[in-house]
Amino acid sequence: MDNDLGRLSREELEAEVLRLRADQDERPGRGAEAFSRRDRSHASDANVLRSAIDRTSLPMILTDPNQDDDPIVFTNRAFLDLTGYGIDEVVGRNCRFLQGPDTEPDCIDQIRAALRDNRDLTIEITNHRRDGTPFVNALFVGPVFDGEGRLRYRFGSQIDVTEAHRNRRRLAESEERQRAIFNSASEMAIIVTDTEGWVTDWNVGAERILGWSAEEMRGQTVEQIFTPEDRANDRARKEMEGVLQAGHAEDERWHLRKDGRRFYAVGDMTSLRGVDGTHQGFVKAISDRTQERVAATKQQADAEFMRSVLASSADCIKVLDLDGSLSFMSEGGMRVMEVSDFNNVKGCPWPSFWQNKGHTDALAALEVARAGGIGHFQGGADTYRGTPKWWDVQVTPILGADGQPEKILSISRDITDQKSVEQQLAVSEKRWRGLFADMQEGFMTAELIRDADGRAVDFRFLEVNPAFAGLTGLPANTAGQTMRELVPDISQWLIDTYARVVKSGEPESFEIHVPELSRTFEVRASKQDDRRFVALFLEISERKRAEVRRAATTELGDRLRDVTDRGEISRIAAEVMGRTLDLSHAGYGQVDPDAETILVDNDWTAPNLPSIAGLHRFRTYGSYIKDLKAGRNVAIEDVSRDPRTAEVADALAAINARSLFNLPVLEHGRFVALFYGLRSEPGPWPPEDIAFVRNVVDRTRSAIARVEAEAQQKLLNHELSHRMKNMLAMVQSIATQTMRGASDLDTARDVLANRLIALGKSHDLLLGGTLSQAPMKSVIEGALEIHRDRPDRFILEGPTVMVGSKAALSLSLMLHELATNAAKYGALSSASGQVTIAWRIDGDGEDAQVTLRWAEAGGPPVVAPKRTGFGTRLIARGLAGSFDGEVDLSYPETGVVCTIVAPQRGFMAS
């Protein structure tokens, strides 16, 4: 019997106690013998009960309310195993020793009330084991009376329901998260019903669109949102039956709002399945499409009207021959098809206007019309000017007197906008339907953390989706951590914004930039409850970068408009480029492709970084000079990994270049200049950034070309003025020299005429640039012929040196300037003056140095000019630019000396 009692449940034990109590009450007192038998029976029953209680797996205790403090007088092994106490630590103590810091005061009050009233109580309370760990106790407490109704004991049983309690809490939290997602779809009404169509849930979007609150609709039939005619046709029931048969049911129809107004909705109903896959109800999602419906209805009415007034119709109305060739098009049709002259399309086969499937549909519609029917299709066709459009087309026969098709009428309506709206609606529907399955946007729920004064100082992430972690760079296990734990220096304004959303209940949208990720997000935050909020993150980084690039392009154009200095143009371009692309250095430099060097005059650097202006050798920083010479852009994400720069990565790091781009500028196929940008950290160079730099390069080169053109024009004006003055002075000098040496007037006239003719030919040579390659002596003699008034006026000495056409023109111009100045102020202004022109070659090959020296003698004493005149500047500039050489002008008292040193290849330039 003991073994049987050891397996009794709590209910069975309680029944056994009641049975024993009933047996005790039924036995009458019959003297000492009866008392003795009863006493032995009770002792036997008590032993049985005690054995059962001790052996059961249900923790139990008995307390004695007749003793002070109601101590425990009996406990079984299960109770000791549950609490961890020994029997000596339990018996004789009030059971309040199980209470602890997590014990609920209201539960204690309920227990005290039950003990005071001597009634049964079942309650869940947090108790503590001997080691201090809490557990949730499903406690039963009840009084035990004797046969005379006196309270003898109190019985208590315990069950550890901690795990069940924890599971219920997890379930509640999961349901709350689902509710947050459920209500975030504010643009779509989502209605949940049971299997009979009674509403069980109703999201925020349903409240907004339909007008009823969730509390008003729970327990109501879903038919309440259907129109009277749909209710009469049992439309809701048919939809549910369709879901059970096909898995879902789509519909487009009118529905009712709370205020009785109708709205047109696009909806989809699906089955709500339980964890075990059983059908538990229906989910209906609907979107308000009233405006689109009204627009479509109006468009259809307009179409009917337009068909009745063909002459003024904006539709494309055409008449076709039976073979499909075009014979007529209405004025409105020509306008919509962008046809200025009908003769341009007359006789063309109408089906050839249509593309892809539209071409097949056009042929089929034409065939139907030929047979006397009405053809209809929708397809894409470009206008005459190539504008893509979408058309709704109807093709009907035009019957002759015999009742047979004689011509074909084709009416095409432009439905491009309608198609665009339909496509946008389809995208929107797909986005909302996919929201619950796989959100691509970052989504998070969080709760505010406030200080003692109630001010929001932080927030704790409750849940984030994978997209949120991927977008923001925060770890995937962000849930449970606070924002300041993850990002200690987060701006307070972000926390204040979320706090404002929670306080006001009004959703807010704002932008946030994460510099560490170079990303910008649009955040849409809304309130969840008095402490929590939800936020949706959309990345808009590229859009913001495009806006910055557009603004920078506008700024560059505005700032370069009136700048006339080449250096300032380059500096402005570098600054705009550097700021826009977040560079460490940016600039523009002139390139010597033969020496493989770049000279940077003015560069732009980020704050606190040194300038790198100066002369640099390309080979110092890598091997990509070959790409630049070939006109190819060079963009390197990481100089330490790219094979072209890996060996010199330290040299690049020394100038804060761990990522770089170089855009070469070529003139006539020759590498002449370079735009560069550097970053202090490795990173990609997106095509959009390179396109922006190319735009900057083009605008900068255009601005420099404008400045150069203006300078060239100014130079030409100065040269023309100077040359006119020199011409008059030369004519005066020639006339003076001629008259000084002439014996009579006729001789003077002939000599003067010949010299003026020679002067004209010299100017033809200088201005026409018709010289081909010739010996240097011949070039010099030709340039000075008009000044040779006696055979020994010029002494020419030097070896044979060939001079190209370009160099010959510049050399002639220079000698002409020197001779003109000598005729005005130097040796040629005196009858006894003389000029020696000598030249020599030092070295071999194209790089051999050619030295040419002009030396005057016999003229008036020379005084160095106080300022440099235009002619002197022209000599130095022309020579340096044409010969790649150097000019030295000196003014000893005996006469002007001009020395020219240049490589032979410079004199050979053509």
NORZIWO-V308371 format. One record per residue. PHI is phi in radians with two decimals (none if undefined). OMEGA is omega in degrees with one decimal (NA if undefined). Layout:
PHI;OMEGA, PHI;OMEGA
//
This chain:
none;178.9, -1.05;179.8, -1.10;179.2, -1.13;-178.0, -1.16;-178.8, -1.14;-178.7, -1.81;-178.8, -1.22;173.0, -1.37;179.5, -1.10;-179.0, -1.12;179.3, -1.17;177.9, -1.12;179.7, -1.09;178.0, -1.12;179.2, -1.13;177.8, -1.08;-179.6, -1.10;179.3, -1.10;179.3, -1.09;178.7, -1.14;179.6, -1.15;177.8, -1.06;-178.9, -1.15;-177.1, -1.20;-175.8, -1.35;-176.8, -1.43;179.4, -1.42;177.3, -1.36;-175.9, -2.25;175.1, 1.36;-174.8, -1.17;-177.5, -1.20;178.3, -1.12;-179.4, -1.08;-178.8, -1.14;179.0, -1.12;-179.3, -1.10;-178.2, -1.12;179.0, -1.18;178.5, -1.10;179.2, -1.09;179.7, -1.08;179.3, -1.14;179.6, -1.10;-178.9, -1.09;179.1, -1.12;178.5, -1.07;-178.5, -1.10;-179.4, -1.10;179.2, -1.13;179.7, -1.11;-178.6, -1.09;-176.2, -1.21;-174.2, -1.60;-177.3, -1.22;178.9, -1.40;179.2, -1.51;179.5, -1.07;-178.8, -2.49;172.8, -2.49;169.9, -2.17;175.7, -2.05;-178.5, -1.89;-178.5, -1.25;-179.1, -1.51;174.9, -1.76;179.1, -1.06;174.8, 1.16;172.1, 0.86;-173.6, -1.32;173.1, -1.28;179.2, -1.98;177.2, -2.70;174.2, -2.51;176.7, -1.70;-176.0, -1.13;-177.7, -1.04;178.8, -1.15;179.7, -1.14;177.8, -1.14;-179.0, -1.16;-171.8, -1.63;-179.6, 1.49;179.9, -1.52;170.0, -1.52;-175.7, -1.10;179.4, -1.20;179.2, -1.51;-175.4, -1.91;-174.6, -1.10;-179.9, 1.64;-179.1, -1.95;172.5, -1.25;-174.0, -1.27;177.9, -1.19;177.5, -1.15;175.8, -1.35;-179.7, -1.32;-179.3, -2.82;-175.4, -1.11;-178.4, -1.66;-178.7, -1.22;-174.7, -1.41;-179.5, -1.05;-178.2, -1.18;175.9, -1.19;177.1, -1.06;179.5, -1.08;179.7, -1.14;178.5, -1.12;-179.7, -1.08;179.8, -1.14;179.4, -1.14;178.4, -1.14;-179.3, -1.14;-177.5, -1.57;-179.0, 0.93;178.4, -2.24;178.2, -1.22;177.9, -2.59;171.1, -2.05;-173.2, -2.67;172.4, -1.75;-174.9, -2.44;177.7, -1.51;175.9, -1.95;-176.7, -2.26;175.7, -1.36;-178.7, -1.03;-179.4, -1.45;175.5, 1.62;-179.4, -1.29;-178.9, -1.41;171.2, -2.63;179.9, -1.54;-171.7, -1.92;171.5, -1.48;-169.5, -1.71;168.8, -2.01;178.4, -2.22;178.5, -2.64;179.3, -1.39;175.7, -2.16;-178.1, -1.78;174.9, -1.54;-175.9, -1.12;-178.8, -1.74;176.2, 1.45;178.8, -1.55;179.9, -1.27;-179.3, -1.79;-178.1, -2.49;166.6, -2.13;-177.4, -1.80;178.4, -2.37;174.4, -2.21;-175.1, -2.31;173.2, -2.36;178.6, -1.36;-179.0, -2.00;-177.4, -1.03;-176.3, -1.16;177.5, -1.11;178.3, -1.10;179.5, -1.14;179.5, -1.11;177.7, -1.11;179.2, -1.15;178.1, -1.08;179.3, -1.08;179.7, -1.13;179.0, -1.14;178.3, -1.07;179.2, -1.12;-179.8, -1.20;176.8, -1.12;178.1, -1.06;178.8, -1.13;179.2, -1.09;178.6, -1.18;-179.2, -0.99;-175.9, -1.50;-179.8, -1.29;178.2, -1.45;-174.0, -1.31;-179.2, -1.61;-176.9, -2.36;176.8, -1.47;178.4, -2.09;-174.7, -2.10;179.1, -1.96;178.9, -2.22;172.3, -1.45;-174.9, -1.21;-179.6, -1.76;177.6, 1.61;176.4, -1.54;-173.7, -1.17;176.2, -2.00;177.5, -2.68;-166.5, -2.81;-172.2, -1.51;-178.3, -1.06;179.2, -1.09;177.5, -1.15;177.3, -1.08;-177.7, -1.21;-174.4, -1.40;-172.1, -1.66;175.1, 1.75;178.4, -1.38;172.4, -1.42;179.0, -1.08;179.8, -1.12;-179.3, -1.21;-172.1, -1.65;179.5, -1.06;-178.1, 1.57;177.9, -1.68;178.7, -1.35;180.0, -1.16;179.4, -1.08;-177.4, -1.09;-179.2, -1.57;-179.1, -1.57;179.7, -1.26;179.9, -0.98;-178.5, -1.18;176.7, -1.24;176.5, -1.15;178.9, -1.11;179.4, -1.57;178.5, 0.97;-175.1, -1.12;-178.2, -1.06;179.9, -1.12;179.9, -1.13;177.2, -1.08;-179.4, -1.11;177.2, -1.13;178.3, -1.14;177.6, -1.11;-178.3, -1.14;-178.4, -1.52;-172.3, -1.88;-179.2, 1.70;174.1, -2.84;-179.4, -2.40;177.0, -1.70;176.7, -2.71;172.8, -2.27;-176.0, -2.83;176.6, -1.48;175.7, -2.23;-177.5, -1.90;170.6, -1.61;-179.4, -1.07;-177.9, -1.40;177.3, 1.59;179.5, -1.28;178.6, -1.70;172.4, -2.49;-177.8, -1.62;-172.9, -2.27;169.5, -1.86;-172.0, -2.31;177.4, -2.59;179.5, -1.98;178.7, -2.28;-180.0, -1.47;174.4, -1.65;-176.0, -1.85;176.0, -1.42;-179.7, -1.04;-179.5, -1.49;177.1, 1.49;-179.1, -1.37;178.6, -1.25;-177.0, -2.06;-179.7, 2.86;-177.1, -2.30;173.1, -2.13;-179.9, -2.04;177.8, -1.99;-178.5, -2.33;176.4, -2.13;-179.9, -1.33;178.8, -2.14;-177.4, -1.07;-177.7, -1.07;179.0, -1.11;179.9, -1.13;179.3, -1.08;179.6, -1.10;179.9, -1.13;179.5, -1.12;179.6, -1.12;179.6, -1.10;179.0, -1.15;178.5, -1.12;178.4, -1.10;-179.7, -1.09;179.0, -1.09;179.8, -1.15;-176.4, -1.15;177.8, -1.18;-178.8, -1.41;179.6, -2.24;-173.1, -1.04;-174.1, -1.12;-177.9, -1.89;-175.3, -1.24;174.4, -1.54;175.1, -1.24;176.4, -1.54;-176.7, -1.79;-174.7, -2.26;172.3, -2.00;-177.7, -2.00;167.9, -1.26;-177.5, -1.09;177.5, -1.48;176.5, 1.65;179.3, -1.37;-172.7, -1.41;179.7, -2.07;-179.7, -2.72;172.7, -2.49;-178.7, -1.17;-179.9, -1.06;177.1, -1.10;177.8, -1.13;177.4, -1.09;179.8, -1.17;-177.0, -1.26;178.2, -1.55;177.6, 1.03;177.2, -1.85;-178.5, -1.49;-178.4, -2.38;-177.4, -1.06;-178.8, -1.08;179.8, -1.21;-177.3, -2.12;-177.5, -1.05;178.9, 1.47;179.6, -1.24;176.7, -1.22;-175.2, -1.04;-179.9, -1.06;-178.1, -1.25;177.3, -1.20;-170.7, -1.63;-173.3, -2.01;173.1, 0.93;-177.6, -1.13;178.9, -1.05;178.7, -1.14;178.1, -1.11;179.9, -1.12;179.7, -1.14;177.6, -1.10;-179.6, -1.16;179.5, -1.12;178.4, -1.10;179.9, -1.16;178.0, -1.08;-179.0, -1.16;177.6, -1.08;-179.9, -1.47;178.3, 1.66;179.7, -1.67;180.0, -2.01;177.6, -1.70;-179.0, -2.57;174.6, -2.84;173.3, -2.18;-177.7, -2.84;-179.0, -1.78;176.1, -2.64;178.1, -1.40;172.5, -1.27;-179.2, -1.04;179.6, -1.57;175.1, 1.63;178.7, -1.36;-179.7, -1.25;179.1, -2.47;177.2, -2.06;-170.6, -2.21;167.4, -1.82;-168.5, -2.11;172.8, -2.15;-176.7, -2.13;-177.5, -2.29;178.9, -1.43;168.8, -1.83;-171.5, -1.46;175.8, -1.57;-177.7, -1.09;-179.1, -1.55;178.5, 1.42;179.2, -1.79;179.0, -0.99;-180.0, -1.91;176.2, -2.39;178.0, -2.16;176.3, -1.77;177.8, -2.10;177.8, -2.03;-178.6, -1.98;178.5, -1.92;178.7, -1.28;179.1, -2.05;-178.1, -1.03;-179.5, -1.13;179.5, -1.08;178.0, -1.09;178.2, -1.08;178.3, -1.11;179.4, -1.09;178.8, -1.14;178.5, -1.14;178.4, -1.13;179.9, -1.10;177.9, -1.09;179.8, -1.10;-179.9, -1.08;-179.6, -1.10;-179.8, -1.12;-179.1, -1.20;-179.1, -1.19;179.1, -1.50;-176.2, -1.03;-173.6, -1.35;-176.2, -1.46;-173.4, -2.75;-179.5, -1.26;176.2, -1.56;178.0, -1.35;175.7, -1.25;-177.9, -2.36;177.9, -2.57;171.1, -2.06;-176.8, -2.65;176.6, -2.17;-179.3, -1.26;172.5, -2.04;-175.5, -1.98;176.1, -1.51;-175.6, -1.09;-179.5, -1.56;178.3, 1.52;-179.4, -1.49;179.0, -1.21;-177.7, -2.08;-178.0, -2.93;170.7, -2.56;-177.5, -1.87;176.8, -1.24;175.7, -1.69;178.8, -2.80;174.5, -2.36;176.7, -1.60;-177.7, -1.00;-179.6, -1.09;178.8, -1.08;179.4, -1.10;-179.2, -1.14;-177.4, -1.31;-171.7, -1.54;-177.3, 1.43;176.6, -1.32;-178.0, -1.13;-179.0, -1.16;179.2, -1.64;-178.0, -1.14;-176.3, -0.95;-179.1, 1.68;179.7, -1.72;179.3, -1.65;-179.3, -1.08;-177.4, -1.29;172.0, -1.17;-179.2, -1.45;-179.3, -2.31;-173.2, -1.01;-175.9, -1.69;178.9, -1.04;-176.9, -1.18;-179.0, -1.16;-177.1, -1.09;178.9, -1.13;178.9, -1.13;178.9, -1.10;179.5, -1.12;178.1, -1.09;178.9, -1.11;178.9, -1.15;177.6, -1.09;179.9, -1.14;-177.6, -1.23;-174.6, -1.47;-174.6, 1.37;-179.1, -1.63;177.2, -1.09;178.0, -2.37;173.5, -2.09;-179.9, -2.70;-179.1, -1.94;178.2, -2.42;-179.2, -1.92;178.5, -1.95;-175.8, -1.03;-177.9, -1.07;-179.5, -1.80;-174.1, 0.95;-178.6, -2.23;176.4, -2.19;-177.5, -2.17;166.0, -1.71;-175.4, -1.91;176.5, -2.04;-174.4, -1.92;177.3, -2.53;-176.7, -1.35;173.7, -1.88;172.5, -2.69;-173.9, -1.21;178.9, -2.14;-170.2, -1.97;179.1, -2.55;175.1, -2.13;-179.5, -2.49;177.5, -1.93;-176.2, -1.93;176.2, -2.09;-179.7, -1.41;179.6, -2.20;-174.0, -1.02;-175.8, -1.15;177.4, -1.07;179.8, -1.17;178.8, -1.14;178.4, -1.12;177.6, -1.10;179.2, -1.12;179.6, -1.13;178.5, -1.11;179.3, -1.10;179.8, -1.15;178.5, -1.11;177.0, -1.10;179.5, -1.04;-179.2, -1.06;179.1, -1.08;-179.9, -1.12;-175.3, -1.33;-178.4, -1.49;-169.7, -1.00;-173.3, -1.98;-179.1, -1.41;-177.0, -2.05;-179.4, -1.80;-177.4, -1.09;179.3, -1.10;179.7, -1.19;176.3, -1.06;179.8, -1.11;-178.9, -1.12;-180.0, -1.11;179.8, -1.07;179.3, -1.13;-179.5, -1.11;-179.6, -1.08;-179.7, -1.13;-178.5, -1.15;-179.6, -1.15;-175.2, -1.17;-175.6, -1.71;177.2, 1.00;-178.5, -1.59;171.4, -1.58;176.9, -2.46;174.3, -2.67;179.6, -3.12;-177.8, -2.36;-179.3, -2.47;175.1, -1.47;-172.8, -1.96;167.4, -1.83;-174.1, -1.16;179.9, -1.30;177.9, -1.42;-179.0, 0.99;178.5, -2.24;174.7, -2.30;178.6, -1.89;178.9, -1.79;179.2, -1.46;-178.4, -2.21;177.2, -2.09;175.0, -2.02;177.7, -2.28;174.6, -1.16;-179.2, -0.95;174.8, 1.24;175.9, -1.98;-178.8, -1.31;177.2, -1.28;175.4, -2.03;177.8, -1.07;-179.7, 2.35;-178.1, -1.66;-179.7, -2.25;174.5, -1.70;-177.6, -1.04;-175.1, -1.15;177.2, -1.13;-172.1, -2.02;176.4, 2.36;-174.9, -1.92;-173.7, -1.46;177.2, -1.02;179.4, -1.12;178.4, -1.12;-177.6, -1.14;179.4, -1.09;179.0, -1.44;178.4, 1.47;-178.2, -1.64;174.8, -1.15;177.5, -2.11;177.5, -2.27;-175.5, -2.09;-177.3, -1.30;-177.4, -2.50;-174.6, -1.17;-179.8, -1.37;-178.2, -1.91;-178.0, -1.29;-177.4, -1.07;-179.9, -1.31;-174.9, -2.26;-173.2, -1.02;-176.5, -1.26;-178.7, -2.04;-177.4, -1.04;180.0, -1.15;178.6, -1.13;177.1, -1.22;178.7, -1.10;-180.0, -1.12;176.9, -1.91;176.7, 1.05;179.8, -2.09;173.9, -1.95;174.3, -2.66;-173.2, -2.63;166.4, -2.38;175.1, -2.26;176.1, -2.01;-177.1, -1.33;174.0, -2.03;-177.7, -1.95;174.0, -2.24;-177.4, 0.97;177.7, 1.35;-177.2, -1.91;-179.8, -1.25;-173.1, -2.07;-176.6, -2.68;-175.1, -2.59;166.6, -1.80;-177.5, -2.33;173.9, -2.53;-179.2, -2.20;171.7, -2.21;-177.4, -1.41;178.3, -2.28;176.8, -1.06;178.4, 3.09;-176.9, -1.34;173.3, -2.08;-177.4, -1.06;178.2, -0.99;180.0, -1.12;179.2, -1.20;179.0, -1.13;177.6, -1.11;177.4, -1.10;179.8, -1.10;178.1, -1.06;176.0, -1.09;177.5, -1.07;179.6, -1.06;-178.7, -1.07;-179.5, -1.16;180.0, -1.17;178.5, -1.10;177.2, -1.11;179.6, -1.14;178.9, -1.15;178.2, -1.07;177.4, -1.08;-179.8, -1.12;180.0, -1.14;178.5, -1.12;177.9, -1.12;178.7, -1.14;178.9, -1.11;178.4, -1.10;178.7, -1.13;178.4, -1.09;-179.8, -1.09;178.7, -1.10;178.5, -1.09;-178.1, -1.13;179.0, -1.08;178.9, -1.10;-179.8, -1.08;-176.8, -1.18;177.3, -1.13;178.6, -1.13;179.2, -1.09;-179.5, -1.07;179.9, -1.13;178.6, -1.14;-179.7, -1.14;178.0, -1.05;178.9, -1.11;-179.0, -1.15;180.0, -1.10;179.9, -1.12;-178.8, -1.13;179.6, -1.10;-179.1, -1.13;-177.5, -1.21;-178.0, -1.18;-174.6, -1.78;-175.7, -1.42;178.9, -1.51;178.2, -2.63;-173.9, -1.21;-179.2, -1.12;177.8, -1.07;179.4, -1.06;-179.6, -1.11;-179.2, -1.16;-179.5, -1.09;-178.9, -1.09;179.9, -1.10;-179.3, -1.10;-178.6, -1.20;177.8, -1.18;176.1, -1.11;178.3, -1.09;177.4, -1.09;178.8, -1.11;178.8, -1.13;178.4, -1.08;178.5, -1.21;173.0, -1.04;179.5, -1.10;-175.2, -1.20;-174.5, -1.52;-176.4, -1.50;178.6, 1.10;-173.5, -1.70;-178.4, -1.18;168.9, -1.82;-177.7, -1.14;-176.6, -2.67;176.5, -1.11;-179.2, -1.08;-178.5, -1.07;-180.0, -1.15;179.2, -1.10;-178.6, -1.12;-179.5, -1.07;-179.7, -1.13;-178.2, -1.25;-173.4, -1.83;-174.3, -0.99;-175.1, -1.23;-179.5, -1.70;-177.0, -1.47;178.7, -1.66;171.9, -2.65;-172.6, -1.04;-175.1, -1.68;-178.7, -1.14;179.3, -2.15;175.6, -1.98;-177.8, -1.95;-177.9, -2.43;175.3, 2.79;-179.8, -1.32;178.7, -1.30;176.8, -2.30;-179.6, -1.44;-177.0, -2.16;178.3, -1.32;-174.2, -1.12;-179.7, -1.14;179.8, -1.16;179.7, -1.09;179.5, -1.13;-179.8, -1.14;179.7, -1.12;177.9, -1.08;179.1, -1.08;-179.2, -1.12;179.5, -1.10;177.6, -1.08;178.7, -1.12;179.5, -1.07;-178.8, -1.17;178.9, -1.08;178.6, -1.10;178.4, -1.14;178.7, -1.20;-179.7, -1.44;-168.9, -2.19;-169.4, -1.95;-171.0, -1.07;-177.5, -1.37;175.8, -1.45;-179.2, -1.98;-178.1, -1.12;-177.6, -1.73;-176.8, -1.23;-176.8, -2.60;179.1, -2.19;176.2, -1.87;178.4, -2.10;-177.3, -2.19;179.1, -2.51;-179.0, -2.57;178.6, -2.12;176.8, -2.01;179.0, 1.82;-177.6, -2.19;174.2, 1.41;-176.3, -1.15;-178.3, -1.53;176.4, -1.06;-177.0, -1.50;176.0, -1.84;178.7, -2.00;178.7, -2.10;-174.7, -2.21;173.9, -1.79;-178.7, -2.33;179.4, -1.70;177.4, -2.67;175.5, 1.46;178.9, -1.70;176.7, -1.10;178.2, -0.99;-175.7, -1.68;174.3, -2.13;-179.1, -1.06;-179.4, -1.16;178.9, -1.37;176.8, -2.42;-178.8, -1.53;-179.4, -1.39;-178.1, -1.12;-179.2, -1.09;178.7, -1.11;178.9, -1.12;-179.7, -1.13;178.4, -1.07;-176.9, -1.15;-176.8, -1.22;-178.3, -1.11;-178.5, -1.18;-178.7, -1.07;-177.7, -1.35;-174.5, -1.70;-175.0, -1.82;-169.9, 0.98;-176.1, -2.15;-178.0, -2.23;-179.4, -2.16;176.1, -2.24;176.8, -1.88;176.7, -2.20;-172.4, -2.29;172.4, -1.17;-174.6, -1.08;-176.4, -1.32;179.3, 2.73;-178.4, -1.13;175.9, -2.18;177.3, -2.13;-178.9, -2.01;-179.3, -2.08;177.0, -2.21;-178.2, -2.69;176.2, -1.21;-178.2, -1.04;178.7, -1.09;176.2, -1.18;178.4, -1.26;-179.4, -1.51;-175.8, -1.06;-179.1, -1.98;NA
//
